[in-house]
Amino acid sequence: MLSAEHPKKLFLLDAYALIYRAYFAFSKNPRISSNGQNTSAAFGFTNVLIDILKNEKPTHIAVVFDPPGGSTIRQEDFAEYKAHREAMPEDIRSMIDPIKNLILSFNIEVIEVAGYEADDVIGTMCKMAEKKGFWTYMMTPDKDYAQLVSNNSFIYKPGRGGAPAQILGVAEVQQKFSVNDPQQVIDILGLWGDASDNIPGIPGIGEKTSKLLVAKYGSIEGLIENVEELKGKQKENVIEFGAQGLLSKKLATIITDVDVAFEEDKLKVKPIDKEKLKAAFTALEFRTLGKRVLGEEIEITEAPVNTPKVKSSKKDVSQLDLFGTQSLIEEKEPIPTSSFKTLATEGARYHLVNTTEEREKLISLLKKQKEVCFDTETDNLEPRHANLVGISFSFKEKEAYYVPIPEVDDFSESLIHQFSVIFLDPKILKIGHNLKYDLKVLSRYGINLTSGCFDTMIAHYLINPESKQSMDFLAEQYLNYKCVSIESLIGKKGKNQKNMKDIPDEQVCDYASEDADITLRLKKNFEAEIEKPHLKSLFEDVEMPLMYVLKNMEIEGINIDVEALKRFGEELNNDLVRLKSEIIDAAGEDFNLDSPRQLGTILFEKMQISSKAKKTKTGQYATSEDVLQKHEKDHPIVGNILNYRQLKKLKSTYVDPLPELCDPVDGRIHTSFMQTVTATGRLSSNNPNLQNIPIRTAKGREIRKAFVPRDEKHQLLAVDYSQIELRIIAALSEDKSMIEAFQKGVDIHTATAAKIFKTPVSEITRDQRYQAKAVNFGIIYGQSAFGLAQNLNISRKEAKIIIDSYFEEYPTIKKHMENVVASAREKGYVKTVLDRRRYLPDINSSNAIVRGYAERNAINAPIQGSAADVIKLAMVAVQKEMVKRKLHSKMILQVHDELVFDVHSDEQEILEKLVKERMESALKLSVPLEVEYKIAGNWLDAH
């Protein structure tokens, strides 16, 4: 924070620099309003504005925008100035007028001068302000402003990720740029150039060299005068491009004599226009900002559908996404704000419950409640090995109780079981955030909950499916509350991080009680939304029952044949040695196969396998898998390289790590099924990701052979929905031809081939069926003729003929796809058969590429999401029946449209029939759901 002593303190904000920064801070998890509008830029910028007014207390302020068309002055000097800069993202463009409206609602001046960029206007106003006795703070992350710094003018560079802002005065600029005078920054920029503004600079001179040259010669002019002192290529470049360097210096020079008025009265900080600001916040659905700035609730018809994730903690479960798909590891934080409520300002009452008498009183209180929120504190993030350190309870806002539990012994077991009467009471609704973790911990103590819970993480996932679901962020978003961080208690990750069991109970009490209290408040925020018809059934009949099923599957795990994996690893190692030898022999010299640069040089310079080699931005040859596949016919070495890479990935990603991930106690793999990650509603898995175990290649399939039953009395049963996505699109589109084919049990790909190739079914070739299959599945993903051509290795013209023929034969499907996209444009979302929504903020984008991606999602999401709905319903139904019949067999894996069971030999026939019936009747559609199943001694053979 700055000193408030100076009587005249002016803040000039570089609007677009801050707007872009705010927008990209939310790039992975944008804020989307209920009408599908991306409000990230406006939200982030407004937070910045609030922070400046609150914390820095300027006496005067203005926000300066670039005019439409940018700097015509510089374009007159250099037509290519900023010519290569990408067009403004539509999501920013659509927010400019709302942002200007917000600024004016704060009674802050908006300044824009035709022909001049914001930095020119700010530079001019800085000089004017100096003469009028102001201290001026130029708020921007742009390095160009360093040239304007003086004894009275400073750069105010916003911090990232909660870090404080940087204030750059003369001394800081001198140190940062190695200059005597801030004006010499212009010379550095002139030599260095600026790719973002297309300022060329002098070739071969980068940041470091430009600083050294300016330090030695004082300026570009001084460098040119002393060019004979230079050597080699640098000398040649300065001689050849010296004039270009002088032009670059001119382009980088901020103009300080723009014709702009400096009206002190208009620049003064004034009271906000509350009515106007409330209207602006309401339009943008800024609920928390309304509370924070106006002190009143903003009425919003529907909650935002996308919210950014703030941080990862125990409440986010995932620590490691081994096989590289969905992950909950830490992402960029939003622009920080400092006006949240906290434990210190709330006046909450948190009680440490330490004695027998206090515990008895608490249990008596809890028994009287209809709803109790709880949270567990443990000594391990892995729930199967976690010992309870304590449990917190809350049933009234701003009040909670923490029960510490001593080290594991008979007393602690007895203490925990005293509270089982609360957990197992069907009349009490148990509330928590990411309850699956807590329930797995409780199961270690023999407390098994199978119903009667409300998980706020799952609830919010259904409300805002695109959002990450950390409790800490949701507290900020919905409650304007900043939670105590886990790091403040146990320290940051690393060797010095403490264990929760080593923290004094008094300190844990506040942290744990706050978790229970905040989760209870979140539940009250979400329950009205969850009661809406399109969410209520999904929550109560699908997602919450599924949570218990997933809990049991994770506890059960799956057996691994470690010796089989070791043998396969040795086999792969031999293959890799052989392939490497063959590749080196073909290349005629030894080189590092794992170096893309060396590989590119060998293939495209030495061996010259193609005259059409592509290069990356760094200047090396492109050697990615998709690039090499196009050259596979050019030389046998390419096929060997692709095979080498594939086998090496199998070994390093699956074969070697899997044995290390076996639980040391039971020797089984225990994956985590992520229920609140994918936007479509599908489950994902991690630590490890068993949904990514390869199936398309012979070597990849061998890995599944290592997944085996529990013991000799068990077998693995794999049950897979047959062509479920095609059946769903047939039902959704109501296409009579496709429905009829499924009802008659005809091979759908052969039937499709017969239609599009106008050939009798009996004469369809294997190649035609393959092409029809590619079209059937390609259509689901909105595949174009270009995509199909690449997939089938045919011309784009041939691909277009096939697609056109397909839509001629299935016109209802084409009409359905058009209707889905049109509906998405109007509503901002699409939905599944169970009314699960996928919001599409880019569906009306003016950017054709961005809009096309959203349109493909509009077509695909209802299909993928409906398939997810179906298998979730099936899992709940199958588990319910297995429990009812008291079977010993276990459901252990879910992989896309497949379920895997560890089947006791005595129950084989019963389970096969049970699973088939429940899966095929999970949801009634106009086409029959069918499953294929097989039982065997390993996962591979069960296919």
C-alpha positions, -999 to 999 in steps of 0.1 A, spaced: 0 0 0 12 35 -8 17 63 16 -15 84 19 4 115 30 7 133 -3 -24 156 -8 -27 151 -45 -24 115 -57 -35 107 -93 -41 72 -106 -42 67 -144 -53 33 -154 -42 17 -188 -76 2 -195 -69 -24 -221 -37 -37 -205 -57 -43 -173 -88 -57 -191 -67 -82 -210 -49 -92 -178 -82 -97 -160 -97 -117 -189 -68 -141 -191 -66 -146 -154 -99 -165 -158 -90 -181 -191 -92 -217 -178 -124 -212 -159 -142 -181 -172 -171 -165 -154 -202 -170 -175 -236 -154 -167 -269 -173 -170 -274 -160 -205 -241 -174 -217 -221 -141 -216 -184 -143 -206 -181 -115 -179 -145 -124 -168 -130 -92 -181 -156 -70 -164 -154 -89 -132 -116 -88 -129 -113 -52 -140 -140 -41 -114 -121 -59 -87 -90 -40 -96 -109 -8 -95 -124 -15 -61 -90 -25 -47 -74 8 -58 -101 29 -44 -102 10 -11 -65 4 -5 -46 32 -23 -71 60 -17 -63 82 -47 -75 118 -46 -79 118 -84 -84 90 -109 -91 83 -146 -93 53 -169 -77 57 -203 -87 37 -234 -71 32 -268 -93 46 -295 -108 24 -322 -82 20 -348 -53 25 -324 -24 50 -331 -28 65 -366 3 86 -358 26 56 -356 9 38 -385 18 68 -406 54 63 -398 53 25 -400 23 8 -418 32 -25 -402 29 -12 -366 8 -37 -347 -3 -52 -380 2 -88 -368 -16 -84 -335 -44 -108 -331 -80 -94 -332 -95 -87 -298 -113 -117 -284 -150 -114 -288 -155 -120 -250 -134 -89 -244 -150 -68 -271 -185 -76 -258 -174 -63 -223 -160 -29 -233 -192 -10 -231 -203 -27 -199 -168 -19 -184 -171 17 -194 -206 18 -179 -192 4 -147 -164 30 -146 -189 58 -151 -211 43 -123 -181 47 -100 -181 84 -111 -147 79 -127 -136 97 -158 -132 77 -190 -107 93 -214 -101 84 -250 -83 105 -277 -87 97 -314 -54 88 -331 -34 83 -298 -29 52 -277 -36 52 -240 1 54 -232 4 86 -251 -25 101 -233 -12 89 -199 23 102 -207 9 136 -215 -13 137 -184 17 126 -163 37 157 -175 7 179 -169 2 164 -134 38 170 -125 35 207 -131 3 208 -109 21 191 -80 6 156 -83 22 123 -75 10 102 -105 7 64 -106 5 48 -140 -13 15 -134 -2 -9 -160 19 -41 -165 34 -26 -197 72 -21 -196 70 8 -221 58 32 -194 92 29 -177 104 58 -199 79 81 -182 90 75 -146 103 105 -127 106 118 -92 68 124 -92 56 97 -117 56 60 -109 45 28 -125 20 9 -104 23 -27 -116 -5 -50 -102 6 -81 -84 -3 -116 -96 -18 -144 -76 -22 -124 -44 13 -109 -45 15 -71 -37 17 -45 -64 51 -33 -76 59 4 -75 86 14 -99 102 48 -93 134 61 -108 157 39 -87 137 7 -96 138 16 -134 175 22 -132 181 -11 -116 157 -31 -138 169 -17 -171 205 -10 -162 202 27 -172 212 60 -158 180 78 -170 146 63 -174 144 79 -209 171 55 -220 145 27 -218 133 40 -252 167 31 -267 166 -3 -252 131 -9 -266 143 5 -300 171 -20 -302 152 -49 -287 120 -44 -306 86 -56 -295 70 -85 -313 36 -78 -298 35 -43 -314 55 -55 -345 83 -30 -337 112 -46 -355 143 -34 -335 177 -46 -348 180 -83 -356 202 -103 -332 198 -78 -303 176 -90 -275 168 -78 -240 202 -85 -224 223 -72 -253 202 -41 -257 208 -32 -220 246 -37 -224 248 -16 -255 228 13 -241 249 12 -209 280 14 -230 270 39 -258 242 58 -241 217 56 -270 210 41 -304 225 72 -320 257 66 -299 258 30 -309 255 39 -346 283 65 -342 306 39 -327 296 10 -349 333 3 -358 339 -9 -322 315 -37 -328 324 -71 -342 311 -98 -365 274 -103 -371 264 -76 -345 284 -50 -364 268 -61 -397 233 -59 -383 238 -24 -368 252 -11 -401 224 -27 -421 195 -21 -397 206 11 -379 179 31 -396 153 5 -386 166 8 -350 160 46 -350 125 40 -365 118 15 -337 130 40 -311 105 65 -325 77 40 -325 85 30 -289 86 67 -277 55 76 -258 41 110 -270 37 136 -242 21 165 -260 -13 150 -269 -42 175 -271 -60 163 -240 -77 184 -212 -65 181 -176 -95 190 -155 -88 185 -119 -124 186 -108 -135 159 -132 -106 137 -121 -114 140 -84 -126 108 -67 -163 111 -60 -190 90 -44 -203 62 -65 -237 63 -83 -253 36 -63 -284 31 -84 -265 31 -117 -239 7 -102 -265 -16 -88 -281 -18 -123 -247 -26 -138 -239 -53 -113 -274 -68 -117 -270 -69 -155 -237 -87 -152 -248 -109 -123 -221 -97 -99 -236 -109 -67 -206 -108 -44 -195 -74 -57 -230 -60 -50 -227 -72 -14 -192 -59 -11 -196 -24 -26 -233 -16 -21 -238 -37 11 -270 -53 -4 -280 -85 -21 -281 -84 -59 -312 -101 -73 -302 -126 -100 -326 -149 -118 -301 -176 -123 -266 -183 -108 -235 -180 -131 -226 -212 -147 -188 -209 -147 -167 -200 -118 -129 -200 -116 -110 -224 -93 -89 -206 -67 -67 -232 -52 -63 -269 -45 -65 -285 -10 -78 -317 6 -112 -306 -5 -102 -310 -41 -90 -346 -35 -66 -349 -64 -28 -347 -58 -15 -364 -89 -31 -370 -123 -7 -398 -133 -20 -405 -167 -25 -370 -179 -62 -361 -182 -85 -341 -160 -67 -327 -131 -74 -304 -101 -39 -291 -96 -35 -254 -88 -45 -230 -116 -41 -193 -120 -59 -173 -93 -83 -145 -102 -73 -109 -97 -69 -107 -59 -93 -86 -37 -88 -77 -1 -123 -68 10 -136 -103 19 -150 -111 53 -127 -134 73 -127 -154 106 -113 -123 123 -141 -100 111 -171 -124 113 -175 -129 150 -182 -166 146 -183 -188 177 -163 -219 174 -161 -243 203 -134 -268 212 -151 -299 226 -125 -317 247 -141 -334 277 -165 -363 281 -192 -339 294 -188 -315 265 -190 -344 240 -222 -357 256 -237 -322 255 -228 -319 218 -242 -353 209 -274 -344 227 -276 -311 207 -268 -328 174 -295 -354 179 -321 -327 180 -312 -313 145 -327 -321 111 -294 -311 94 -258 -314 106 -228 -303 86 -195 -321 94 -159 -322 82 -131 -345 91 -95 -336 98 -69 -363 92 -32 -371 92 -32 -383 56 -46 -371 23 -51 -408 13 -84 -417 31 -76 -454 32 -47 -447 54 -60 -416 72 -65 -415 109 -90 -391 123 -74 -361 140 -108 -345 147 -143 -339 135 -161 -306 132 -199 -300 133 -222 -271 125 -259 -268 125 -262 -230 129 -245 -203 108 -214 -188 124 -213 -215 151 -195 -248 151 -179 -274 173 -146 -292 169 -140 -326 186 -103 -335 186 -95 -372 185 -63 -385 202 -38 -408 186 -52 -442 175 -60 -464 204 -91 -480 220 -102 -447 235 -101 -429 202 -121 -457 185 -147 -455 213 -148 -417 211 -155 -418 173 -182 -444 178 -200 -422 202 -209 -400 172 -220 -429 150 -255 -423 164 -255 -390 145 -239 -403 113 -263 -433 111 -295 -415 121 -317 -415 89 -337 -385 103 -306 -362 102 -293 -349 69 -255 -350 69 -240 -322 49 -203 -319 37 -181 -307 9 -165 -336 -11 -182 -361 12 -167 -391 -5 -134 -384 12 -150 -381 47 -172 -412 42 -141 -432 32 -124 -421 63 -154 -429 85 -156 -464 69 -122 -472 84 -139 -470 118 -169 -491 108 -192 -462 101 -207 -468 67 -232 -442 53 -252 -453 23 -278 -425 22 -290 -393 38 -262 -369 27 -260 -335 9 -227 -328 -8 -222 -291 -16 -195 -299 -41 -218 -321 -61 -246 -296 -58 -225 -268 -71 -212 -290 -99 -247 -295 -112 -254 -257 -109 -221 -246 -125 -207 -277 -143 -178 -258 -160 -165 -247 -126 -139 -262 -104 -154 -268 -70 -131 -258 -42 -148 -248 -10 -125 -218 -6 -135 -203 -39 -172 -210 -34 -169 -192 -1 -155 -161 -19 -179 -164 -47 -212 -168 -28 -204 -157 8 -178 -129 1 -157 -148 27 -120 -157 27 -113 -190 44 -83 -198 66 -57 -214 43 -44 -249 51 -9 -235 46 -13 -211 75 -18 -241 97 7 -267 84 29 -247 60 35 -251 23 41 -284 6 76 -297 11 98 -315 37 90 -288 63 53 -292 61 37 -302 93 11 -329 99 -23 -320 111 -19 -343 141 10 -321 153 -9 -289 153 -24 -278 187 -61 -285 190 -69 -248 196 -55 -239 162 -71 -268 144 -104 -258 160 -108 -226 141 -97 -241 107 -120 -272 111 -149 -254 125 -148 -228 98 -149 -256 72 -181 -270 87 -197 -236 92 -189 -224 57 -201 -256 41 -234 -252 60 -238 -217 46 -230 -229 11 -257 -255 14 -282 -228 22 -270 -209 -9 -274 -239 -32 -305 -256 -19 -329 -233 -38 -311 -240 -71 -310 -277 -65 -347 -277 -59 -353 -266 -95 -369 -294 -116 -340 -299 -139 -315 -304 -110 -335 -320 -82 -338 -355 -98 -302 -354 -111 -290 -346 -76 -312 -369 -55 -316 -398 -79 -284 -399 -98 -254 -380 -84 -258 -384 -47 -266 -422 -49 -236 -425 -73 -213 -410 -47 -218 -439 -24 -212 -464 -52 -180 -447 -62 -169 -446 -25 -172 -484 -24 -154 -489 -57 -125 -468 -46 -122 -487 -13 -124 -520 -31 -98 -513 -58 -86 -538 -84 -59 -565 -83 -27 -562 -104 -4 -590 -115 28 -572 -108 50 -601 -121 31 -600 -155 38 -563 -157 75 -568 -150 77 -595 -177 59 -572 -202 83 -544 -192 113 -566 -200 97 -575 -234 91 -538 -242 127 -530 -232 140 -556 -257 117 -542 -284 130 -507 -276 167 -517 -279 160 -535 -312 140 -505 -326 167 -480 -315 194 -501 -332 174 -503 -365 167 -465 -364 204 -457 -358 215 -480 -386 190 -464 -410 201 -429 -400 238 -438 -405 249 -422 -372 242 -422 -335 218 -395 -322 194 -389 -293 160 -403 -304 143 -384 -276 155 -350 -290 130 -336 -315 157 -312 -327 182 -340 -335 156 -362 -349 143 -335 -372 178 -328 -385 184 -365 -392 151 -369 -410 147 -337 -430 183 -326 -436 205 -357 -437 180 -382 -450 158 -357 -467 127 -380 -464 105 -351 -475 109 -317 -492 78 -304 -474 91 -305 -439 74 -281 -415 92 -261 -388 80 -250 -354 81 -214 -341 115 -221 -325 129 -230 -360 133 -267 -355 116 -293 -376 82 -305 -364 84 -342 -354 52 -347 -335 32 -379 -339 6 -364 -363 34 -349 -385 54 -381 -386 23 -402 -395 20 -382 -427 56 -392 -436 52 -429 -427 52 -439 -464 82 -418 -472 108 -440 -454 107 -472 -432 125 -453 -404 94 -432 -397 73 -462 -388 101 -475 -365 103 -441 -348 65 -440 -342 66 -475 -328 96 -467 -306 77 -437 -291 46 -457 -286 64 -485 -267 84 -460 -247 53 -442 -236 36 -475 -227 66 -484 -205 71 -451 -188 34 -442 -184 18 -475 -175 41 -505 -172 67 -491 -148 45 -468 -126 15 -492 -120 33 -516 -97 46 -486 -77 10 -475 -72 -2 -507 -56 -14 -502 -21 13 -514 4 -14 -530 26 -36 -549 2 -15 -548 -30 -44 -534 -51 -47 -503 -73 -72 -478 -58 -81 -451 -84 -101 -421 -76 -133 -415 -96 -138 -378 -102 -175 -369 -102 -173 -331 -105 -147 -325 -132 -160 -330 -168 -184 -305 -184 -204 -333 -200 -212 -353 -169 -189 -382 -176 -168 -396 -148 -130 -393 -150 -104 -411 -129 -70 -403 -116 -42 -414 -94 -39 -435 -116 -62 -427 -145 -75 -462 -154 -98 -448 -181 -67 -441 -203 -54 -477 -203 -47 -482 -240 -70 -505 -261 -63 -496 -297 -29 -512 -302 -19 -548 -296 9 -538 -272 -14 -514 -254 -40 -540 -248 -14 -562 -231 -15 -539 -201 -51 -549 -194 -39 -585 -191 -23 -575 -158 -56 -565 -143 -68 -597 -126 -94 -610 -101 -90 -609 -64 -81 -646 -61 -87 -680 -77 -123 -680 -65 -130 -649 -86 -132 -639 -123 -135 -605 -140 -168 -596 -157 -166 -568 -182 -200 -554 -194 -200 -528 -222 -229 -508 -237 -231 -515 -274 -229 -483 -295 -247 -463 -268 -239 -429 -283 -254 -439 -317 -285 -453 -300 -288 -420 -281 -286 -398 -312 -311 -421 -329 -335 -415 -300 -328 -378 -297 -332 -371 -334 -361 -396 -337 -346 -408 -370 -369 -436 -382 -343 -454 -403 -317 -455 -375 -343 -464 -349 -356 -493 -371 -321 -506 -376 -315 -508 -339 -349 -523 -332 -342 -550 -357 -308 -557 -343 -291 -549 -376 -254 -540 -376 -257 -502 -377 -225 -496 -396 -233 -521 -423 -268 -506 -425 -254 -471 -428 -229 -483 -455 -257 -498 -475 -276 -465 -475 -247 -441 -482 -231 -463 -509 -265 -474 -524 -254 -510 -521 -273 -541 -508 -263 -551 -473 -250 -585 -485 -225 -567 -509 -210 -542 -484 -173 -545 -482 -152 -543 -451 -137 -510 -463 -172 -495 -469 -183 -506 -434 -152 -490 -419 -160 -457 -437 -196 -458 -426 -184 -464 -390 -161 -434 -392 -190 -413 -405 -214 -426 -378 -191 -416 -350 -177 -386 -367 -211 -370 -370 -215 -373 -332 -184 -351 -328 -195 -326 -355 -167 -338 -379 -162 -319 -411 -153 -332 -445 -117 -322 -438 -117 -342 -406 -132 -373 -422 -108 -370 -451 -78 -371 -427 -94 -399 -407 -100 -421 -437 -70 -409 -457 -92 -400 -486 -96 -367 -505 -118 -339 -490 -140 -342 -521 -146 -379 -514 -153 -372 -478 -178 -345 -486 -197 -369 -510 -199 -395 -482 -212 -369 -456 -237 -355 -481 -249 -390 -489 -252 -397 -451 -274 -367 -445 -295 -376 -476 -303 -409 -460 -306 -396 -424 -322 -361 -430 -337 -362 -395 -303 -363 -379 -291 -333 -398 -323 -314 -389 -318 -324 -352 -282 -311 -352 -293 -278 -367 -321 -275 -341 -297 -282 -313 -273 -255 -324 -302 -230 -329 -315 -238 -294 -280 -234 -279 -277 -200 -296 -310 -189 -280 -306 -204 -245 -268 -205 -241 -269 -242 -232 -277 -277 -244 -291 -306 -222 -291 -343 -219 -320 -368 -216 -319 -362 -178 -318 -324 -183 -281 -321 -174 -270 -288 -188 -238 -278 -207 -233 -241 -210 -217 -228 -242 -205 -192 -238 -189 -190 -273 -219 -202 -292 -226 -167 -306 -190 -157 -309 -181 -136 -340 -149 -156 -343 -157 -185 -367 -131 -209 -352 -143 -203 -316 -179 -205 -326 -174 -237 -346 -159 -254 -316 -189 -244 -295 -212 -257 -322 -195 -290 -322 -198 -292 -284 -235 -283 -288 -240 -314 -310 -218 -337 -290 -225 -327 -254 -261 -340 -252 -250 -373 -266 -219 -378 -244 -238 -364 -214 -268 -387 -220 -245 -417 -222 -230 -405 -189 -265 -402 -174 -273 -438 -186 -243 -455 -171 -246 -436 -138 -282 -447 -135 -271 -483 -143 -243 -482 -117 -268 -470 -90 -294 -497 -100 -268 -525 -102 -252 -516 -68 -287 -514 -52 -296 -549 -64 -262 -564 -54 -267 -551 -19 -303 -562 -18 -292 -598 -28 -262 -596 -4 -238 -606 -31 -200 -610 -24 -191 -599 -59 -180 -562 -63 -182 -535 -89 -146 -523 -92 -142 -502 -124 -161 -478 -147 -144 -469 -180 -166 -448 -203 -194 -471 -213 -180 -502 -195 -184 -516 -160 -160 -542 -146 -168 -566 -117 -148 -589 -95 -172 -619 -96 -172 -647 -70 -174 -681 -88 -206 -690 -70 -224 -658 -82 -213 -658 -119 -246 -667 -134 -266 -645 -110 -245 -614 -116 -243 -618 -154 -281 -618 -156 -285 -590 -129 -261 -567 -146 -275 -572 -181 -310 -566 -169 -302 -534 -149 -279 -519 -175 -303 -525 -204 -333 -511 -185 -314 -481 -169 -334 -457 -191 -362 -462 -215 -355 -448 -249 -371 -453 -283 -342 -476 -292 -332 -506 -271 -301 -504 -249 -279 -535 -254 -248 -547 -236 -220 -571 -245 -203 -590 -217 -177 -616 -211 -161 -632 -181 -124 -642 -179 -93 -644 -158 -81 -609 -167 -94 -576 -181 -81 -581 -216 -96 -616 -221 -130 -603 -207 -134 -583 -239 
